[in-house]
Amino acid sequence: MATPRFNAVATTLALLSSATGCAGTAQGPAQASPPPVSRYPSTEADARFMSAMIGHHAQAVVMAGWAPTHGASPSVLRLAERLMSGQQDEIATMQQWLRDRGRPVPQGHNAEHGHLMPGMLSDAQLKQLEAAKGPEFDRLFLTFMIQHHRGAVAMVKELFGTPGSAQDDTVFKFASDVNVDQTTEIARMERMLSALPGGDPSS
């Protein structure tokens, strides 16, 4: 039986995949350009990282998508909008990287394994966030998104610690950007959380 987390992430991935496919056909019959050739071949570790990060990002998109309807404060709403836009773009990048290399591209049916990835919310945490409104939503959103981002940073560290991985130019740049961007966002969200009544960025 599909869980609420699975259904939400699966829907997000399906919509993103559909949008990517439509964008690819909107230009008519023009022949697609070949993918850029890296100086170094990609590895299984690279493919696992990109595949896993798609599901990881998809859950963040689900979380951010609740902000407009759950009474988020203006600052949290702006943060959620930036996160959603950025992570949707990154999902498309990762899907295209896998597609260009003939790798399986994750869709909704295998997003169920997201709970195995660092930082991802449990079903109980997702239900708690979805039920929250107003200031409580702000507090939980920041708390859980910090947890989520820390997980992404841990995934990058694991990739870089795997011998022979991240030699592919695209993977190295993408993973490096994730590390820098999400570390910066963690610090920003910790400041936002500490400014809330009862906020505790160390949780």
C-alpha positions in Angstrom: 0.0 0.0 0.0 1.5 3.4 -1.0 2.3 5.7 1.8 1.4 9.5 1.9 5.1 10.3 1.4 5.3 8.0 -1.6 2.2 9.4 -3.2 3.4 13.0 -2.7 6.9 12.4 -4.1 5.6 10.2 -6.9 3.2 12.9 -8.0 6.0 15.5 -8.0 8.3 13.4 -10.0 5.6 12.5 -12.5 4.8 16.2 -13.0 8.4 17.1 -13.4 9.0 14.3 -15.9 6.0 15.3 -17.9 7.1 18.9 -18.0 10.6 17.9 -19.1 9.2 15.8 -21.9 7.0 18.6 -23.1 9.8 21.0 -23.1 11.9 18.6 -25.2 9.3 18.3 -27.9 8.2 22.0 -28.1 11.0 22.8 -30.5 9.6 20.6 -33.3 11.6 18.1 -35.3 15.0 19.7 -34.7 17.6 17.1 -33.8 18.8 17.2 -30.2 22.3 18.1 -29.5 24.5 15.3 -28.1 25.3 15.4 -24.4 28.6 17.1 -23.4 31.5 14.7 -23.2 33.3 14.7 -19.8 37.0 14.2 -19.7 36.4 11.3 -17.2 33.7 8.6 -17.4 30.9 8.5 -14.9 30.8 5.7 -12.3 28.2 3.7 -10.6 28.6 5.9 -7.5 27.9 9.0 -9.6 24.7 7.4 -11.0 23.6 6.3 -7.6 24.1 9.8 -6.2 22.2 11.5 -9.0 19.4 9.0 -8.8 19.1 9.2 -5.1 19.3 13.0 -5.0 16.3 13.2 -7.4 14.0 11.6 -4.8 15.6 13.7 -2.1 14.9 16.9 -3.9 11.4 15.8 -4.8 10.5 15.6 -1.2 11.8 19.1 -0.6 9.6 20.3 -3.5 6.5 18.7 -1.8 7.4 20.4 1.5 7.9 23.8 -0.1 4.7 23.4 -2.0 2.6 23.5 1.2 3.8 26.9 2.2 1.3 29.0 0.2 -1.7 27.1 1.6 -0.5 26.6 5.2 -0.3 30.2 6.3 3.5 30.5 6.1 5.0 33.9 7.0 6.2 36.1 4.1 9.9 35.2 4.8 9.2 31.5 4.9 7.0 31.7 1.8 9.8 33.5 -0.1 12.3 30.8 1.1 9.9 28.0 0.0 9.4 29.6 -3.4 13.2 29.8 -4.0 13.7 26.3 -2.8 11.0 24.9 -5.0 12.3 26.7 -8.1 15.9 25.8 -7.5 15.3 22.1 -6.7 12.9 21.6 -9.6 15.6 22.9 -12.0 18.1 20.6 -10.3 15.8 17.6 -10.7 15.6 18.3 -14.4 19.3 18.5 -14.6 19.9 15.2 -12.8 17.2 13.4 -14.9 18.8 14.7 -18.1 22.3 13.6 -16.9 21.0 10.1 -16.3 19.1 10.0 -19.6 22.1 11.2 -21.6 24.1 8.3 -20.2 21.5 5.6 -20.8 20.9 5.3 -17.1 17.4 4.5 -15.5 15.7 7.8 -14.6 13.8 7.6 -11.3 10.0 8.1 -11.6 7.3 7.8 -9.0 7.4 4.0 -8.7 10.8 3.9 -7.1 10.6 7.1 -4.9 9.3 4.8 -2.2 13.0 4.1 -1.2 13.5 7.7 -0.3 13.4 6.9 3.4 16.8 5.3 3.0 18.4 8.6 2.2 19.9 10.9 4.8 17.8 13.7 6.1 14.5 12.7 4.5 11.4 13.1 6.5 9.5 10.1 7.8 5.8 9.6 7.1 5.0 10.9 10.6 7.0 14.0 10.1 5.4 14.8 6.7 1.9 14.3 8.3 2.9 16.7 11.1 4.1 19.3 8.7 1.1 19.0 6.4 -1.3 19.4 9.4 0.5 22.5 10.7 -0.7 26.1 10.1 0.7 29.6 10.6 3.6 30.0 13.0 3.7 26.2 13.8 4.1 25.5 10.1 7.0 28.0 9.9 8.7 26.4 12.9 8.3 22.8 11.6 9.1 23.8 8.0 12.4 25.3 9.0 13.3 22.5 11.5 12.5 19.8 8.9 14.2 21.6 6.0 17.4 22.0 8.0 17.3 18.3 8.7 16.6 17.6 5.0 19.5 19.9 3.8 21.9 18.3 6.3 21.1 15.0 4.7 21.9 16.3 1.2 25.3 17.6 2.5 26.0 14.2 4.0 25.2 12.6 0.6 27.7 14.8 -1.1 30.3 14.0 1.4 29.7 10.3 0.9 30.0 10.7 -2.9 33.3 12.6 -2.5 34.6 10.0 -0.1 34.0 7.2 -2.6 37.2 6.4 -4.6 37.0 7.2 -8.2 33.7 9.1 -7.9 32.8 12.7 -9.0 35.4 12.7 -11.7 32.7 13.4 -14.3 32.7 17.2 -14.8 29.0 17.6 -14.4 28.7 15.5 -11.3 31.6 17.3 -9.6 30.2 20.7 -10.3 26.6 19.7 -9.4 27.6 18.1 -6.1 29.9 20.9 -5.2 27.1 23.4 -5.8 24.7 21.4 -3.7 27.2 21.3 -0.9 27.8 25.1 -1.0 24.2 26.1 -1.6 22.6 23.9 1.0 25.2 24.7 3.6 24.5 28.4 3.1 20.8 27.8 3.3 21.1 25.8 6.5 22.8 28.8 8.1 20.1 31.1 6.8 17.3 28.8 8.1 19.0 28.4 11.5 18.9 32.2 11.8 15.3 32.3 10.8 14.4 29.5 13.2 16.2 31.1 16.1 14.2 34.3 15.6 10.9 32.4 16.0 9.3 32.1 19.5 10.5 28.7 20.8 12.7 28.2 17.8 15.7 25.9 18.3 18.2 25.6 15.4 20.1 22.9 17.3 17.2 20.4 17.2 
